[in-house]
């Protein structure tokens, strides 16, 4: 007797004839009826739904970006769709909620470009909620017009794609999406409460989430939760209503997590803006030795000189109006100015005069 026939008894042939219709009914319940009630997600992808939820002028938690030399790092590069090992420029990142990361910049950039890119993306990531930065151990930065990415305790940036994202007002929103992968997916994507919320909602906020329910649903939904619950003034009532009606149980799930969202919503007491270029001038550059500093300074101002390897060479007194590099060999240096209003850095070239 085979396992398939174990449920057949001497109870007459009538039961055997009844079973096919019952089986058909079961199949109908499991496969046909859900399709009949399936709903169409309202959006294709949520980063395009509510641009400018976070804007370039919003506050950032960034405190410092400090050169840390170079080092061998294994990173992912979408241009070759593979892991590669590079001798990267390294920059230590500190945000004001004590979270730290390291910018790992591809050596295809010049040292000056690498410093600029590290500063830019450390600032942008500092605009994201604390809960999205907890697992960002590294910020991988390459050239290339490729999608950004998250996961692997990192965020991946391809800088040539930035212009496209920025033109649509979705650069920060894209970072929210990718950082959600990095810091929230592991805990929430397969959590019982989250799966129950998916079932109760009986829909997805986007077709991207619907097509990738385990991999993308948390990241696609978190951004819209942020809009509805914490940044409603930055999108339309129609969008807020659509989100609330489409994924109400997912919104409740996120509510229950008590996420640390610092620095959102942004307030005047939380602002750490990037210093304006006009607030910090160092000249001449290149220099043969003597540099002049034109900047607003106070007793808490710190001016430090680093070499190209990230080693601190000298600290200058607060309110210094000039520094002298004449005793240092020709080469590349970083001069970093820190004050209560933020940090600015300048890449210097020391170049002795030739006769």
Number of C-alpha atoms within 10 A of each C-alpha: 5 5 6 7 8 8 7 11 10 6 8 9 10 8 12 12 10 10 11 11 10 11 11 10 12 12 12 12 12 10 10 12 11 12 10 8 10 10 13 14 17 17 17 14 15 24 25 15 18 19 20 18 22 24 16 16 10 19 25 27 27 28 24 23 25 23 25 21 16 18 13 12 17 13 23 21 23 18 13 8 8 9 11 11 13 17 15 23 29 29 26 19 25 19 21 17 13 11 17 18 21 23 29 29 30 22 18 14 17 12 19 17 14 24 23 15 19 25 22 14 21 25 24 21 23 26 30 23 22 23 16 23 25 17 22 21 18 22 25 27 27 25 18 15 16 17 16 21 22 22 18 16 17 26 27 25 28 19 18 14 16 18 12 13 18 17 9 12 20 23 23 23 24 23 24 27 23 24 29 27 27 24 22 20 19 13 9 17 19 15 12 10 15 20 16 15 19 18 13 13 17 16 21 25 26 22 19 18 23 18 12 11 17 15 17 20 24 22 24 26 23 19 20 25 23 19 20 21 13 14 16 16 11 15 16 12 12 9 17 19 11 14 21 19 13 20 22 16 20 27 20 14 16 19 12 9 9 9 12 11 16 18 21 19 14 16 10 8 8 16 18 21 18 19 16 10 10 8 11 17 15 18 13 14 16 15 18 19 20 14 19 15 16 15 16 12 19 11 10 12 19 19 21 16 21 22 20 19 17 19 15 17 12 12 14 16 13 16 17 15 14 14 19 13 17 15 7 15 12 15 13 17 24 25 19 20 23 19 18 13 15 19 23 21 25 18 21 23 18 21 18 15 8 5 3
